[in-house]
Amino acid sequence: MSHDTATWTLRRAEATDADGVAACAREAFRIYITRLGITPIPMTKDYGAAIANAQVWVAMQQAQVIAALVLDTTDEGFLIDVIAVSPQQQGTGVGRALLELAEGEALRQGHDSIYLFTNEKMTENRALYERIGYVEYKRLVLEQRTRVFLRKRLG
């Protein structure tokens, strides 16, 4: 595989990107519906509101949203709310580029750690996060899902 310059560009999302971000999230999380028995939250999120109220980034390729990142600040700190990579783009490094961007933004905005949560049944995601330094710190058992929270210290 050649390591030329990336074939995508990263930028802050604009209001007009909402549909593309939503489509990307639906594609990325669709594989989990059967396993979870419920629709993953990122598939039904209002990305127009997220773009207006949170920090949304997109990876673009030929005017197409191929990956998206929703960052937010909460009582618990700097949150990766959603990271979605379209299935055709998984394994290309675009997801990792977005995770690195998230860490850079957390530091830039004065945070010494970053956190995220995922469904306990999304084992591939949890393995990836643990490989890059995220550590589980709590679980929340909700009506139909168990949410695993992971945090990574930065700096």
C-alpha positions in Angstrom: 0.0 0.0 0.0 1.4 3.4 -0.9 1.7 6.0 1.7 1.1 9.0 -0.6 -0.8 12.0 0.7 -4.2 11.0 2.1 -7.0 10.7 -0.5 -9.4 12.6 1.8 -9.5 16.1 3.3 -10.6 16.9 6.9 -12.6 20.0 7.7 -15.2 21.3 10.1 -18.7 20.3 9.0 -21.1 23.0 7.7 -24.9 23.0 7.9 -25.1 21.6 4.4 -23.1 18.5 5.4 -25.8 17.2 7.8 -27.4 14.8 5.3 -24.0 13.4 4.3 -22.9 12.9 7.9 -26.2 11.2 8.7 -25.9 8.9 5.7 -22.3 8.0 6.6 -23.3 7.2 10.2 -26.2 5.0 9.0 -23.9 3.1 6.8 -21.2 2.7 9.4 -23.4 1.5 12.2 -25.9 -0.6 10.2 -23.9 -3.8 10.7 -24.6 -3.6 14.4 -28.4 -3.6 14.3 -28.7 -7.4 14.2 -26.0 -7.9 16.9 -27.5 -5.3 19.3 -31.2 -6.0 18.5 -31.7 -2.2 18.6 -30.8 0.7 16.3 -27.4 2.2 17.3 -27.8 5.8 18.5 -25.5 7.3 15.9 -27.9 6.1 13.2 -30.8 8.3 14.5 -28.9 11.4 15.7 -29.9 14.9 14.5 -26.7 15.9 12.8 -28.0 19.3 11.8 -28.3 20.0 15.6 -24.9 18.5 16.2 -23.3 20.7 13.6 -25.0 23.8 15.1 -24.3 22.9 18.8 -21.2 20.7 19.0 -17.9 20.3 17.0 -18.4 18.2 13.9 -15.7 17.3 11.5 -15.9 15.5 8.2 -13.5 13.6 6.0 -14.4 14.4 2.4 -13.5 12.5 -0.8 -14.8 13.8 -4.1 -17.5 15.9 -2.4 -18.7 12.8 -0.4 -18.6 12.5 3.4 -16.6 9.3 4.0 -16.2 9.7 7.7 -17.5 12.0 10.4 -16.5 12.9 14.0 -18.8 14.6 16.6 -16.9 16.1 19.5 -18.6 17.8 22.5 -17.7 19.1 26.0 -19.7 17.6 28.9 -19.5 17.5 32.7 -17.2 14.5 32.3 -14.8 16.3 30.0 -14.0 16.2 26.3 -16.2 13.7 24.5 -15.9 11.8 21.2 -19.7 11.5 20.8 -19.7 9.8 17.4 -17.0 8.5 15.0 -18.3 7.0 11.9 -16.4 5.7 8.9 -18.2 4.5 5.8 -17.6 0.7 5.4 -15.7 1.1 2.1 -13.2 3.4 3.9 -12.6 1.2 6.9 -8.9 0.3 7.2 -7.7 3.2 5.1 -6.5 5.2 8.2 -9.2 7.9 8.0 -10.7 6.8 11.3 -7.3 7.0 13.0 -6.8 10.5 11.4 -10.1 11.6 13.0 -9.2 10.1 16.4 -5.8 12.0 16.2 -7.7 15.2 15.3 -10.0 14.7 18.3 -7.0 14.3 20.7 -5.4 17.4 19.2 -8.6 19.4 19.7 -9.0 18.2 23.3 -5.5 19.4 24.1 -5.9 22.6 22.2 -9.1 23.3 24.2 -7.4 22.7 27.5 -8.3 19.1 28.4 -5.8 16.6 29.7 -7.9 13.6 28.6 -10.6 12.5 26.2 -13.4 10.0 26.6 -15.9 8.1 24.6 -18.5 5.4 25.2 -19.5 2.5 23.1 -21.9 -0.5 23.3 -20.3 -3.4 25.1 -21.3 -5.6 22.1 -19.2 -3.5 19.7 -16.2 -5.5 20.6 -14.1 -4.5 17.6 -14.4 -0.8 18.5 -13.5 -1.5 22.1 -10.4 -3.5 21.0 -9.3 -0.6 18.7 -9.7 2.0 21.4 -7.8 -0.1 24.0 -5.0 -0.6 21.5 -4.5 3.2 21.1 -4.6 3.9 24.9 -8.2 4.2 26.0 -8.9 2.6 29.4 -12.4 1.5 30.5 -13.5 3.4 33.6 -17.2 2.6 34.0 -20.2 0.8 32.6 -23.7 2.1 32.5 -26.5 -0.5 32.2 -29.4 1.1 30.3 -32.7 -0.4 29.4 -31.6 -2.2 26.2 -27.8 -1.6 26.2 -24.7 -1.6 28.3 -22.5 1.3 27.6 -18.8 1.0 28.2 -17.0 4.3 28.9 -13.3 4.6 28.0 -10.9 7.4 28.7 -7.5 8.3 27.4 -5.0 10.6 29.1 -3.4 13.1 26.9 -0.2 15.3 26.9 
